[in-house]
Amino acid sequence: MQERDVYRQCASILVFRPAEGGGYEFLLLHKPRKNDVWQLPQGGREGGETVEEAAVRELKEEAGITADVLGRSTLAYQYDFPASYRRFRPDNVCGQCVHFIVARLGEGQEVRVDRKEIDAHAWVRATDLSRYIKRAEYLDIVQRLVTEGMLLLP
């Protein structure tokens, strides 16, 4: 990493909803790419946005829904972009640092994805998470986030 390299600041949102039969499930989105296709709604923070504002905006853009923010996680996920990806970037962004918000689905909300950037969605229980997320580091952070987020639910 060069001295001038920076991490893109991102916001992600863990959205819970009550599950049929009790408990909670949360939203994962599917991106049409080769690897690491399932993830929480997320995206880059735009000029002056707080983590909460960016996370809520990305949720609306990617899933067409709103959610009631319950809190901000203490967790963050920072990673480096692979060299093969960096060669196509004209800037000094070497990776991402993702900060997380925990929220509950707003009443009467239906997920609508654009079928381009996001091509599918799933409501998942914590016990099924490893069926969707394959990258070990990301799986670990999402599992920890779910545990933390459950403490904020009624």
N, C-alpha and C positions, 0 to 999 in steps of 0.2 A: 504494500500500500504506500502510495506517495503521500508526502506531507499535506498536499493540497486536497487530497481526496476527502469526500464527505459522504455521509449516509443520508439518503432521502428519508425525510420524516413522514411516517405514515400513521394512519389511524384505522383501527379495526373494531368491529362491534360483535359481541356475542349476544344474540337475541334469543331469549327463552320464550316458550309458550307452554301452557299446560298440556300434558300428553293424555291421550285417551287411556283410561284405566288408572290414572294417577301419576304423580311425578311430573317431570318436565322434560322437554326436548328442546333442541336448539337448531338454528339454521346454518346449513352449509351450502355454499354455492360451487358450481362446477364450471371451470374455465376450459375452453376447447384448446388444450395444448397437450404436449406429449407427456410431461412429468408433473407431479404435484398438482393435480387438477382440482381437488376439493379443498376449499378453504373457507374461513369466515369472510363476510363482506369486509372489504378493506380498500384503501387507496391513499394516495399522497395528500398531504395537507397543502392547501392553497393559501397564498399570502395572508397572513394574519389570523388564520383559522385556529381555534382551539382544537384539541384532540376530540372533544365532544362534538363540536360543530362539524368537523371533517368526517367523523364516523357516521353521524346521522345523515349527512349529505350523501356519502358513499352508499349507505343502506338504501336510500331512496333511488339513487341512480342505478344501482345494480339489481335491486330486488323489488323496487316499486312500492315499498312499505315504509311506515314510520314506526317508531318504538319509543317507549317511555324509558329514559335513561335512569338507571338505578345507581350507578356509580362508576368511578374510574378505577381500573385495576392498578396494582402496584407493579405488575409484570410488564416486561418489554421483551421483544424478540428482535435481535439484531443479527443480520447475516450479510455476508459478502456475495456479490453477484459472481457467477462463474466467469472465468476469463473469456470464454466463447461469447458471452453476452456483452461483456464490457467493451469488446472491440467494436461493437456497433453503436456504442454510446458516444456522442460527441462532447460529453461533459466530464466532470471529475467525480461523478457519483459512483461510488464503489460498492454500494449495497443499500440495505434498507434497515431502518429502526422502526419497528411497529409498536405502537402503544394501544392499549385496549380499553374499551368501554363495555360495561355490562348493561343490558336493557331487557325490557319485557315487551313483547309484541303488543301493539295498540289494538284496541277493539275493532273488529270487522275488517282486518287487514288480510289481503290475499297476495301472495308473492307472484310477481310478474317479471320474468327475466326477458332480456332483449333478444335472446337466441344468437347473439354475435359475441359480445364480450363475455357474457354468462349464458351457458346453454342449458343449464338444469339446476335444480335445487333439491334439497332433502332436509326434512326435519328428523333429527337424529337424537337418540338417547346416548348418554355418556358411555354406556356399555358397548355400543356399536361403533364408537369413534374410530377405532383402529381398522375397521373395514373400509373407511373412506380416506383417512389421512395416513400416508405411507412414510413421509420424511420423519425420522425419529425425533429430531429436535423440535419440529413444529408440533408433532403429536404430543410431546411432553408438555409444551407450553400451553396448548389448548386444553389438555387434561387438567393442568393446574388452574387454568382460567375458569374452567367449568366448576371445579371444586370451590374456588374463591367466589364465583358468581352465585352459586347455590346459597351461600350465606346471606345474600342480599334479597333473596326471594321471600315472599310471605309464607 
